[in-house]
Amino acid sequence: MKKTNVALELLKMLLAFLAGCLLWVFIFAFMPGDSVDESEPFAGATTVFGIATGAIVLLGTKYNTIQKAFQNTKSTYSNIKIYKEKAERLLKKANAVSDKYMTYEERVQTGITSARTPNKEIKTAAQFQVQLENYPDLKANENIMELLRQIKECEVTLMNSKVAYNKSVEEYNTLIHSFPETILRIIFRFKDVEFYDTSEDDEISDEALGI
């Protein structure tokens, strides 16, 4: 989000106050009395009511902007949950493939009839692809390759959703600390939203690197 231009915001406030004052001048002009001054309930009412009206409209608009930004953070976080759950379902299928087909082939080739050792759990598309590289028959299976493609696509979408969420959080947090939105932050006690930690996502493990 671009840094708030304080001078521009002050100009907007001034214009809002002037518009408010003109509105009340128009209202008092149609009220009983020979002039606007005589129609006012008290001296300076036009100025007071105009500033109050401008402030209400301006802050109301800013409040709606803050709420829209906050709802955007909720929406983007919801997308993370959706794709994370989808990735888990797809990886569950990948593990089922690995457990059923790969282990069976190993037992046939080696003649092992004793209880088998479960395969290492597949947690990423890369791990699943490594498994498939050792089994040409499975690589030739269109359904299994489609499963791999869907896992890869889901992982990319999930990462993009996390990036989009953090961007929306940055925009919201910046907004509520900008002028004049910070006034509403104090009044309504808006809190900063925490970023999604992506520092360890899809990182290769120390174990895999032998360190």
Secondary structure as GFF3:
##gff-version 3
##sequence-region A 1 211
A	DSSP	alpha_helix	6	29	.	.	.	ID=ss1
A	DSSP	alpha_helix	36	39	.	.	.	ID=ss2
A	DSSP	alpha_helix	45	97	.	.	.	ID=ss3
A	DSSP	pi_helix	98	102	.	.	.	ID=ss4
A	DSSP	alpha_helix	103	110	.	.	.	ID=ss5
A	DSSP	alpha_helix	125	133	.	.	.	ID=ss6
A	DSSP	alpha_helix	136	139	.	.	.	ID=ss7
A	DSSP	alpha_helix	142	176	.	.	.	ID=ss8
A	DSSP	alpha_helix	181	188	.	.	.	ID=ss9
A	DSSP	alpha_helix	206	209	.	.	.	ID=ss10
###
